[in-house]
């Protein structure tokens, strides 16, 4: 037995070679030099190579001797090369289109006038012009190769190669559908938007549906329920899920630093002045809430004793609360700073300049999904890597994409956000163990009694490390410089 794989076929045969050989095979068949039944509505008898039997199911002939759907005969000349043969995919005299016939085959049973279906299937199997049940597509071709019909070894191997090559081309041409959840309509998601709009997902064989589900915990839940294979989420949601026993892991880090500004109204001049004051938070237990508490601890303050935190909501609501002096301080992202300045708020601490390790936004999946779908996830990371490079190299086009997707107020906010995130996006977006360490330490204070985890349990760097070994990111950087 000879076993051919895709590498063998591609090293010997091109599509052009296969189609030319297939053209010759059909022509030889028409001249009664082989026996090979057609697989669609056009069937050719080996004893009458100048006549095609055209079966048209559902069409009643005027001749009462023919049953509904029976074959009708019409004369169709089988041309020789010298008589105007035009090559694969071109119609020869009489409308005989080989490429159309090869690609549009269907399983069918052909019967003659006056014969029952069961009779035709069961008798005259030895006759060369008999009809019989023939599977369609590549299975049908394999069926013929395993049959007892007289074909040479050459034709058998040739047909097997053609079938395999067509299977390879068909599979490569159909991208894999993939649902991906993103949890924030803000610049950290920009590499995914770029990969979608610029065709990087399709380039790597993926047809990606990007679906917005607000908040990291809901994104994690979508993974655990099997609703999506990949999602984006902030580190705190991943750590909380992991501490609860979930199989979730972060495979790439989009934002690996603490990306916040501590903003106050007038009258507060130093972190020490925050003692006894009221701070705004998003929702208790959320990633935003954990970020506020982390920032306060970085300043030497105890969020449980030194300040009072009040649930306000999103960034815009926090700015309004500061303007009306309902709260004294709040933590804001870079894209909200233009609005804060318009409201005459004071930047007390710029954490973005300190480079504090913190796993903010990243790409997550399940360990079980990595084992089952590793090549697919690798291709997804390749597309995201290209999105990051595009972000840094194509300023105007990237800002146009961000304007269509992100909730940003005005061109000034857009430009400020672009410049800041350009600095923090990594060329190789590894997740950060140190960033998860600070998150876990904060969670341990609020979740008493949970088993402690090592930060390594929350990240899987093996996928990106594999792409680095293959030279993917190096070639990406080199191509971007040219």
Buried (B, 14 or more C-beta within 10 A) or exposed (E): EEEBEBEEBBEEBEBEBBBEBBBEBBBEBBEBEBBBBBBBBBBBBBEEBEEBBEBEEEEEBEEEEBBEBBBBEEEBEBBEEEEEBEEBEEEBEEEBBBBBBBEEBEEBBBBBEEEEEEEBBEEEEEEEBBBBEBBBBBEBBBBBBEBEEEBEEEBBEBBBBBBBBBBBEEEEEEBBEBBBBBBBBBBBBBBBBBBBBBEBBBBBBBEBEBBEBEBBBBBBBBBBEEBBBBBBBBBBBBBBBBBEEBBBBBBBBBBBBBBBBBBBBEEBEEBEBBEEBBBBBBEEBBBBBBBBBBBBBBBEBEBEEBBEBBEBBEBBBBBBBBBEEBBBBBBBBBBBBBBBBBEEBBEBBEBBEEEBBBBBBBBBBBBEBBEEBEEBBBBBBBBBBBBBBBBBEBEEBBBEBBEEBBEBEEEEBBBBBBEBBBEBBBEBBBBBBEBBBBBBEBBBEBBEEBEEBEBEBBBBBEBBEEBBEEEBBEEBEEEBEE
